[in-house]
């Protein structure tokens, strides 16, 4: 019980997952072409490439539901390749499902491999042979973040569809729909915060909305930023303004507030600095120099460097560029 109303414990990303291709948000061109496959009752092997939270899994499940109707679960299996990356999963689970006959008069079955770019090269080679052997009985839908990590022989056997980051309007439209169903009100600043933290990822937006709903029936930006451990964009702009003015000591104090009081990680801060720097009045070679340093610090953090030392070094570099 929160704010005098009860929030259902069901996860909203599942509760509001689209079940029809026409309900997929923000990928109109892709879904229109896939709908034409469904209408013919036939399907090539498919490769979905794109960032997380943009509808790749929902699209695969929707295809199966529309093709097979009530028998879709018997003719569709989903495997997460990042959990089982080796060749054995191809030789056992995938092969065993592929060689069995479809159920309910369907012409073929569908195997959905999520995060297929996590498969080892040997596993991908084995998968290629399985796709060749059972193509009359089974269709494969592969999902990945980076199609470049899928070997060329598999790419050439698939129709490739690239899913893009969702627009802010698409995120806002879906969040308003869910809020209406759940009896919530999203304030204007709350919607701006949802769009900011989502960065084109619908899953992030919906999870943030559900978490914020536990605090109040009206969603404001403070709840969104607090739940997602995100600094207000204005705070990041203030940090940058201070650092770029040459005041390293004051900028470091501001950084302490963000990291110690608000609980941001080093990677969070660098990511928000990267997004904010383009809104600053920084021109020419100075911008190039700053971007080069942001990239270097991001790489060092990824490799496991001390985040406080790296962020202090980044602010120091920003302060030093004032003198150039």
Secondary structure, DSSP 8 states (H G I E B T S, - for coil): -BTTB----S-HHHHT---SGGG-SS-HHHHHHHHHHHHHT----EEEE--TTSSHHHHHHHHHHHHHGGGTTTTEEEEETTTS-SHHHIIIIIHHHHHS--STT-S-EEEEEETGGGS-HHHHHHHHHHHHHTTTTEEEEEEES-GGGS-HHHHTTSEEEE-----HHHHHHHHHHHHHHHT-EE-HHHHHHHHHHHTT-HHHHHHHHHHHHTT-SEE-HHHHHHHTT---HHHHHHHHHHHHTT-HHHHHHHHHIIIIIS---HHHHHHHHHHHHTTS---HHHHHHHHHHHHHHHHHHHTT--HHHHHHHHHHHHHHGGG-
